[in-house]
Amino acid sequence: MTSRIPHRGTRGWFAAAGCILLLCACKGDSPPEARVRPEVPEPPAEACQATSGDPGTVTLHRLNRAEYDATVRDLLGDTSHPARDFPTDDHGYGFDNIADVLSLSPLLMEKYAAAAEKLVEEAWVRPGATPRVCELDPTAPEPCAREILSRFARRAWRRPVTEEEVDRLLRFLPLAKQHGDPPEAGVKLALRSVLLSPHFLFRVEKDPDPSSTEPHRLTAFELASRLSYFLWSSMPDEALLQAAEQGQLGTHQELEAQVRRMLADPKAQALVANFAGQWLFTRALDSAEPDRTLYGAFNEPLRQAMRRETELVFQEFITGDHKLRDLLDAPFTYVNDPLAAHYGLPPPGTGDAFQRVDLTAHPERRGVLGHGSLLTVTSNPDRTSPVQRGVWVLEQLLCSAPPPPPPNVENLPPAVSPDMTMKERMALHRTLPQCQGCHLLMDPLGLAMENYDPIGRWRTKEVSGAPVDATGDLPDGTVLAGAEQMRRFVKDDPKLPACLTEHLLTYALGRGLSEDEQCAVREIAATAEASGGRLGDYILAIVLNDFFTSRRGGKEAQTP
């Protein structure tokens, strides 16, 4: 097999085959919800050489629910996940940390106020809680109150605080006295006001000249916050804050040291939950409801086991020596006994505990495309969906997503005979003129995974009893015979590194990328691949790039 899904700039064959943008008028199946921007033309090399290196700007970034919970955990030691009571965050570009869509409603502000009061009250009486760094003297409370508030605000606002800011917080002391309350009541009110400040609820990055489009480097504290919310979804720890205070984040060596330290920290689990959870769709498992009549083997323990498998595999990629693209065919996975039995693998004999297992003798389970989590969320409740599986590969791995189908289009037709295979039904579907364009590329990728049933079990026959036909025929005549060939086909696609970078960079910056920024994406991807191609290499290439360390002004000033 020598052919590939062509480069963005060499897709003329595809346009000629079906005029994808105009003919993609057929639904077939509902695609997954998370989507990235449609494919854009790949910039020519000469265009990238002439690029200005504009790092762009980011809208004032409100903490999303995951970031709020992680921040109060690290700030106050609170593990009650108060943000579960907050309204659900909106998504953009496949992620829920996109600043442009993270609005602040009156309802959310009420939730913030209630959470702040509860957090402060509980932290005040919790042994060893950070706010109470000294004992208030009822007759002269100001020295201790100043110490408490200045320390707390520095950490909560993720930057040094000025004397003027601390003085304003101290005004709650005489206010409490006027109402006959003890000094601690005033201090607690001040602590609540810190948690309701825009400097806590938002990640503030200021432009010296908000109207200027001239790039400038982030301050050390802004950079520390960008880094910590990228890798930990949380506030900078003391080591990172001190590095910022001492001006140590200005060199690549120090930034690299911080990245490697932070990736080795258990808090990097946030990358698994928040980045991989959305990129690999494991979060969508919560809403998966396979037909219990046909797929009664799917139950809650299996749902959790599928999710855990993908999390553990991705977690190993955070600090392991695996190339990021090896996620497609990693020769290992993590299973417990029930999940191994579901997959037809030898049970590790660990009961519900997960065990790393070698897949040399079971190539059908290699890589994330063999995970029950992904196979389940890209299926319909009662049958597989080659369309959803194909769209997932195109969107999440190759950034070549077709446009969403228009309304009022035909769905997959019913089988005209009991032994009709899915491939034959899809072929019938493509005979409709309005369906041909998009399905020419989606269907072969999804059909090559037909040996996996809607809950990820290996099968050789469909529900109807018809033998599975897991071959996908690409428009250029290439035949993908099964999942293994499809994995190799996608892994070898030259668009894969840039697409991985695009997803990771979108998450790191908390904003979508424009067509003009594809040069930076390609540059970062090339740097990461040249450094070894591991997840850590991609992260480091992003953090050291001007796109991450700089910004410019724009139409909307950062005015908390």
C-alpha positions in Angstrom: 0.0 0.0 0.0 1.6 3.2 -1.1 -1.2 5.7 -1.3 -2.1 8.1 1.4 -4.8 10.5 2.3 -3.4 13.4 0.4 -2.0 16.6 1.8 -4.3 19.6 2.2 -2.7 21.2 -0.8 -3.0 18.1 -3.0 -6.5 17.2 -2.6 -7.6 18.0 -6.1 -8.4 14.4 -6.7 -10.9 14.5 -3.9 -12.6 17.6 -5.1 -12.8 16.2 -8.6 -14.3 13.0 -7.3 -17.2 14.5 -5.6 -16.9 18.2 -4.8 -16.9 17.4 -1.1 -18.2 20.7 0.2 -21.2 20.7 -2.1 -22.1 17.1 -2.2 -21.7 16.3 1.5 -25.5 16.5 2.0 -26.0 13.1 3.5 -26.3 12.3 7.1 -26.0 8.6 7.3 -25.3 8.7 11.0 -25.0 11.5 13.5 -21.4 12.4 13.9 -19.8 12.8 17.3 -20.5 16.1 19.0 -16.9 17.4 19.5 -15.7 19.0 16.3 -12.8 21.0 15.1 -12.8 23.5 12.4 -13.3 22.1 8.9 -10.2 21.4 6.9 -8.4 24.5 5.5 -5.8 24.5 2.7 -2.3 23.8 3.9 -0.1 26.9 3.5 2.7 26.6 1.0 6.2 26.6 2.4 7.0 30.0 1.0 4.0 31.5 2.8 5.3 30.2 6.1 8.7 31.7 5.5 7.1 35.1 5.1 4.9 34.8 8.2 5.1 37.5 10.8 5.0 35.1 13.8 1.9 36.8 15.2 1.2 35.0 18.5 -2.4 36.3 18.5 -4.4 37.2 21.6 -6.6 35.3 24.0 -9.9 36.6 25.4 -10.0 37.1 29.2 -10.1 33.5 30.3 -12.6 32.4 33.0 -11.8 29.3 34.9 -13.9 26.4 33.7 -15.4 23.9 36.2 -12.5 21.6 36.1 -10.0 24.5 36.6 -12.1 25.9 39.5 -12.2 22.6 41.3 -8.5 22.0 40.9 -7.6 25.5 41.9 -9.6 25.5 45.2 -8.1 22.0 45.9 -4.6 23.4 45.6 -5.4 26.8 47.2 -7.5 25.6 50.2 -7.2 21.8 50.3 -10.8 21.5 49.3 -11.7 18.3 47.5 -15.5 18.6 47.5 -15.6 19.6 43.8 -17.9 22.7 44.4 -18.1 23.4 40.6 -20.3 20.4 40.2 -23.1 22.8 41.2 -22.1 25.3 38.5 -23.8 25.5 35.1 -22.1 23.3 32.4 -19.3 25.0 30.5 -19.8 25.6 26.8 -17.5 23.9 24.3 -15.6 25.3 21.4 -13.1 23.7 19.0 -13.6 20.4 20.8 -12.7 21.6 24.3 -14.4 23.2 27.3 -11.6 25.6 28.1 -12.0 27.9 25.2 -12.0 31.5 26.5 -14.3 32.9 23.8 -17.2 30.7 24.9 -16.7 30.7 28.7 -19.3 33.3 29.6 -20.3 34.5 33.0 -24.0 34.5 33.7 -25.8 35.9 36.8 -26.6 32.4 37.8 -23.0 31.4 37.7 -22.0 34.5 39.7 -24.5 33.4 42.4 -23.0 30.0 42.5 -19.5 31.6 42.8 -20.7 33.6 45.8 -22.3 30.6 47.5 -19.2 28.5 46.9 -16.8 31.2 48.2 -18.7 31.5 51.5 -18.7 27.7 52.0 -15.1 27.3 51.0 -13.9 30.0 53.4 -16.0 28.8 56.3 -14.8 25.2 55.9 -11.1 26.2 55.4 -11.2 28.4 58.5 -11.9 25.5 60.8 -9.9 22.8 58.8 -6.8 21.8 60.7 -3.7 23.0 58.8 -5.7 25.0 56.3 -3.6 27.6 54.6 -5.6 30.8 55.3 -4.9 30.8 59.0 -1.2 31.4 59.1 -1.4 33.3 62.4 -3.8 33.9 65.3 -5.8 37.1 65.3 -5.4 39.3 68.3 -8.9 40.7 69.1 -7.4 43.9 70.4 -5.0 44.4 67.5 -6.0 42.2 64.6 -4.5 44.1 61.7 -0.9 42.7 61.6 -2.1 39.1 61.5 -5.0 40.0 59.1 -2.5 41.6 56.8 -0.3 38.5 56.8 -3.3 36.2 56.2 -4.7 38.3 53.3 -1.5 39.2 51.6 -0.4 35.5 51.5 -3.8 34.3 50.4 -4.3 36.8 47.7 -0.9 36.2 46.2 -1.6 32.6 45.8 -5.3 33.0 44.7 -4.5 35.8 42.2 -1.4 34.0 41.1 0.8 37.1 41.3 2.2 39.5 43.9 -0.3 41.8 45.5 0.3 45.5 46.2 0.0 47.2 49.5 -2.9 49.2 48.2 -4.8 45.9 47.3 -4.2 44.5 50.8 -5.3 47.8 52.4 -8.6 47.5 50.5 -9.1 44.0 51.8 -8.4 45.2 55.3 -11.4 47.5 55.1 -13.6 44.5 56.1 -12.1 44.6 59.6 -13.7 47.9 60.7 -16.8 47.0 58.8 -17.1 43.8 60.9 -16.5 45.9 64.1 -19.2 48.3 63.2 -21.7 45.4 63.1 -20.4 44.0 66.4 -18.7 41.0 64.8 -15.2 39.7 65.8 -12.2 40.4 63.6 -12.2 37.0 62.1 -15.6 37.8 60.5 -14.0 40.7 58.7 -11.0 38.5 57.6 -13.4 35.8 56.3 -15.3 38.4 54.3 -12.1 39.6 52.8 -11.1 36.1 51.9 -14.5 35.6 50.2 -13.9 38.8 48.3 -10.6 37.4 47.1 -12.4 34.3 45.7 -15.0 36.5 44.0 -12.4 38.8 42.4 -11.9 38.7 38.6 -8.2 38.1 39.4 -9.2 34.7 40.8 -12.1 33.8 38.6 -10.2 34.8 35.4 -6.7 34.2 34.1 -5.7 37.7 33.5 -3.1 38.7 30.9 -2.7 42.4 30.3 -1.4 44.2 27.2 0.7 47.3 27.8 -1.0 48.8 24.8 -4.4 47.0 24.2 -4.8 48.5 20.8 -1.3 47.4 19.6 -0.8 44.4 17.4 2.9 44.3 18.2 3.7 41.0 20.0 5.1 41.2 23.5 6.2 38.5 25.9 3.9 37.5 28.8 5.0 38.5 32.3 6.6 35.8 34.3 3.4 35.4 36.4 1.1 35.3 33.3 3.4 32.6 31.8 3.4 30.6 35.0 -0.4 30.6 35.0 -0.6 29.6 31.3 1.8 26.7 32.0 0.1 25.5 35.1 -3.4 25.6 33.6 -2.1 23.8 30.5 -0.5 20.9 32.4 -2.4 20.8 35.7 -5.7 22.7 35.0 -4.8 24.5 38.2 -2.9 27.4 39.8 0.9 27.5 39.9 2.4 25.8 42.9 4.9 27.6 45.2 7.9 26.4 43.2 6.5 27.9 40.0 5.5 31.1 41.6 8.9 31.5 43.1 10.5 30.8 39.8 8.4 33.6 38.3 9.2 36.0 41.2 12.9 35.3 40.7 12.8 35.9 37.0 13.7 32.3 36.1 11.1 31.6 33.4 12.9 33.7 30.8 15.1 30.9 29.5 14.3 27.8 27.6 16.3 25.7 30.0 14.2 26.8 33.0 11.0 26.4 31.2 12.0 22.9 30.1 12.9 22.0 33.7 9.5 23.3 34.9 7.7 21.3 32.2 9.4 18.1 33.0 8.9 18.6 36.8 5.2 19.4 36.3 4.6 16.4 34.0 6.1 14.1 36.6 3.7 15.5 39.2 0.5 13.6 39.9 -1.4 16.8 39.0 -0.5 16.1 35.4 -3.4 13.7 35.6 -5.4 16.7 34.5 -4.1 16.2 31.0 -5.6 12.8 31.0 -9.0 13.9 32.3 -9.3 17.2 30.5 -7.3 17.0 27.3 -7.4 13.3 26.5 -10.9 13.0 27.9 -12.2 15.3 25.2 -9.7 14.6 22.4 -10.2 10.8 22.7 -13.9 11.1 23.6 -13.7 9.2 26.9 -15.9 11.8 28.5 -18.7 10.8 26.0 -18.8 7.4 27.6 -21.1 8.9 30.3 -23.9 9.2 27.7 -23.3 6.0 25.8 -26.4 3.7 26.1 -26.0 0.6 23.9 -29.2 -1.3 23.2 -29.6 -3.6 26.2 -31.5 -6.2 24.2 -28.7 -6.6 21.7 -25.7 -5.6 23.9 -26.7 -6.6 27.4 -23.1 -7.3 28.2 -22.5 -3.6 28.5 -22.9 -2.5 32.1 -21.7 0.2 34.5 -18.5 -1.6 35.6 -17.6 -2.2 32.0 -18.2 1.4 31.1 -15.8 2.4 33.9 -13.2 -0.2 32.9 -13.2 1.0 29.3 -12.7 4.6 30.4 -9.9 3.6 32.8 -8.1 1.6 30.1 -7.8 4.6 27.8 -6.8 6.9 30.8 -4.0 4.5 31.9 -2.6 4.2 28.4 -2.6 7.9 27.8 -1.1 8.5 31.3 1.8 6.2 30.3 2.4 8.5 27.3 2.8 11.6 29.5 6.1 10.5 31.0 6.9 7.4 29.0 9.3 7.0 26.1 6.6 6.4 23.5 6.1 8.5 20.4 2.8 10.2 20.5 1.7 8.7 17.2 2.2 5.3 18.8 -1.1 5.9 20.5 -2.5 4.4 17.3 -0.8 1.0 17.6 0.7 0.9 21.1 1.6 -2.8 21.8 0.2 -2.7 25.3 -2.9 -1.8 27.2 -4.3 -1.9 30.7 -7.2 -4.3 31.5 -8.8 -5.9 34.5 -10.3 -9.4 34.4 -13.8 -8.3 33.3 -12.5 -6.1 30.5 -10.0 -8.7 29.3 -12.9 -11.2 29.1 -14.9 -8.7 27.1 -12.0 -8.3 24.7 -11.3 -12.1 24.5 -7.9 -11.5 26.1 -6.3 -13.8 28.7 -7.5 -12.5 32.1 -4.5 -11.1 34.1 -5.9 -12.6 37.2 -6.1 -9.3 39.1 -9.9 -9.1 39.5 -11.1 -5.5 39.2 -7.5 -4.2 39.5 -5.9 -3.1 36.2 -2.8 -4.7 34.9 -0.5 -3.7 32.0 -0.6 -6.4 29.4 1.4 -7.1 26.3 -0.6 -7.2 23.0 2.0 -8.8 20.8 -0.2 -11.8 20.3 -3.4 -9.7 20.0 -2.7 -7.1 17.4 -6.5 -6.4 17.1 -6.3 -4.5 20.4 -3.3 -2.4 19.7 -3.8 1.4 20.0 -6.7 3.6 21.0 -8.7 2.4 17.9 -8.9 -1.0 19.7 -10.3 0.5 22.9 -13.8 -0.3 23.9 -14.3 3.3 25.0 -13.7 4.8 21.6 -15.5 2.0 19.7 -18.6 2.4 21.9 -19.0 6.2 21.7 -18.6 6.1 17.9 -21.4 3.6 17.5 -25.2 3.8 17.5 -27.1 2.1 20.3 -28.1 -0.8 18.1 -25.4 -1.1 15.5 -21.9 0.1 14.5 -21.5 3.4 12.7 -18.8 3.4 10.0 -19.6 7.1 9.5 -19.0 8.1 13.1 -15.9 6.1 13.3 -14.6 7.5 10.1 -15.4 11.0 11.0 -13.6 10.6 14.4 -10.5 9.5 12.6 -10.7 12.4 10.1 -11.4 15.0 12.8 -9.3 14.0 15.7 -6.3 12.5 14.0 -6.1 14.1 10.6 -8.0 17.4 11.1 -9.8 16.8 7.8 -13.3 16.9 9.1 -16.1 17.1 6.5 -18.7 19.8 7.1 -21.7 18.8 9.2 -24.6 17.4 7.2 -27.4 19.7 6.4 -30.9 19.1 7.8 -33.5 16.9 6.1 -31.1 14.4 4.6 -31.6 10.7 4.2 -30.4 8.3 6.9 -28.8 4.9 6.4 -31.4 2.8 4.5 -32.6 -0.5 6.1 -31.2 -3.8 4.8 -33.0 -5.0 1.8 -32.2 -8.6 2.7 -31.4 -10.2 6.1 -27.8 -11.1 5.2 -26.9 -7.7 3.8 -23.6 -6.5 5.3 -23.0 -3.0 6.7 -20.6 -2.4 3.8 -23.3 -3.2 1.3 -25.8 -0.9 3.1 -23.2 1.9 3.0 -22.6 1.3 -0.7 -26.4 1.6 -1.3 -26.3 4.8 0.7 -23.6 6.2 -1.5 -25.7 5.7 -4.6 -27.6 8.8 -3.6 -26.0 11.7 -5.4 -26.1 14.0 -2.4 -24.3 11.4 -0.3 -21.3 10.4 -2.4 -18.9 13.2 -1.7 -18.3 13.0 2.1 -18.8 9.3 2.3 -16.1 8.5 -0.2 -13.5 9.0 2.5 -15.5 8.6 5.8 -16.9 5.2 5.0 -13.6 3.3 4.1 -12.0 4.3 7.4 -15.0 3.3 9.4 -15.7 0.1 7.5 -12.2 -1.1 8.2 -13.2 -1.2 11.9 -16.3 -3.4 11.3 -14.8 -6.3 13.2 -15.5 -4.4 16.4 -19.2 -4.5 17.5 -21.0 -1.5 19.0 -19.5 -2.2 22.5 -16.0 -3.0 21.2 -16.1 -6.8 21.1 -14.3 -8.6 18.3 -16.7 -10.2 15.9 -16.7 -12.1 12.6 -20.4 -11.9 12.0 -22.9 -9.1 12.2 -26.1 -9.3 14.3 -27.9 -10.5 11.2 -25.5 -13.4 10.9 -23.9 -12.0 7.8 -20.1 -12.3 7.8 -18.3 -9.0 8.6 -16.8 -7.3 5.6 -14.1 -5.1 7.2 -12.6 -3.7 4.0 -12.7 -0.1 3.1 -12.1 1.0 -0.5 -10.6 4.5 -0.9 -11.3 6.5 -3.9 -7.9 6.0 -5.4 -8.3 2.2 -5.3 -6.4 1.6 -2.1 -8.1 -1.1 0.0 -7.9 -1.0 3.8 -8.3 -4.6 4.8 -9.2 -4.4 8.5 -8.3 -2.3 11.4 -4.6 -3.1 11.4 -4.1 -1.7 7.9 -6.2 1.3 8.7 -4.1 2.1 11.8 -1.0 1.9 9.7 -2.5 4.0 7.0 -3.4 6.8 9.4 -0.2 6.6 11.4 1.8 7.1 8.2 -0.3 10.0 7.1 2.0 13.1 7.0 -0.9 15.2 8.4 -0.9 13.4 11.7 1.8 15.3 13.5 0.3 18.7 12.6 -3.1 17.5 13.6 -1.9 16.3 17.0 -0.2 19.6 17.5 -3.3 21.6 16.5 -5.5 19.8 19.1 -2.8 20.2 21.8 -2.1 23.8 21.0 -5.8 24.7 21.0 -6.1 23.2 24.4 -2.9 24.8 25.7 -3.9 28.3 24.5 -7.6 28.0 25.2 -8.6 29.4 21.9 -9.2 28.2 18.3 -6.6 28.5 15.7 -7.1 30.5 12.5 -6.0 29.5 9.0 -3.2 32.0 9.2 -1.7 30.1 12.1 -1.1 26.8 10.3 2.5 27.8 9.7 3.1 27.9 13.5 1.4 24.6 13.9 3.6 23.0 11.3 6.7 24.5 12.9 5.8 23.2 16.3 5.0 19.7 15.0 8.3 19.6 13.1 10.2 20.6 16.3 8.4 18.0 18.3 9.1 15.2 15.8 12.7 16.2 15.5 13.0 16.0 19.3 11.7 12.5 19.5 7.9 12.8 18.8 6.9 11.9 22.4 4.0 13.7 24.1 6.5 15.5 26.3 8.3 16.7 23.1 5.1 18.1 21.7 4.3 19.9 25.0 7.8 21.3 25.2 7.7 22.5 21.6 4.5 24.3 22.4 5.6 25.9 25.6 8.9 27.1 24.1 7.2 28.6 21.1 6.4 32.3 20.9 2.8 31.3 20.5 2.7 30.2 24.1 5.1 32.8 25.6 3.8 35.9 23.9 0.6 37.7 22.9 -0.5 41.0 21.5 -3.2 43.4 22.0 -6.5 43.3 20.1 -9.9 44.7 19.9 -10.9 43.5 23.3 -8.6 44.7 26.1 -7.9 42.6 29.2 -9.7 44.7 31.8 -10.7 42.7 34.8 
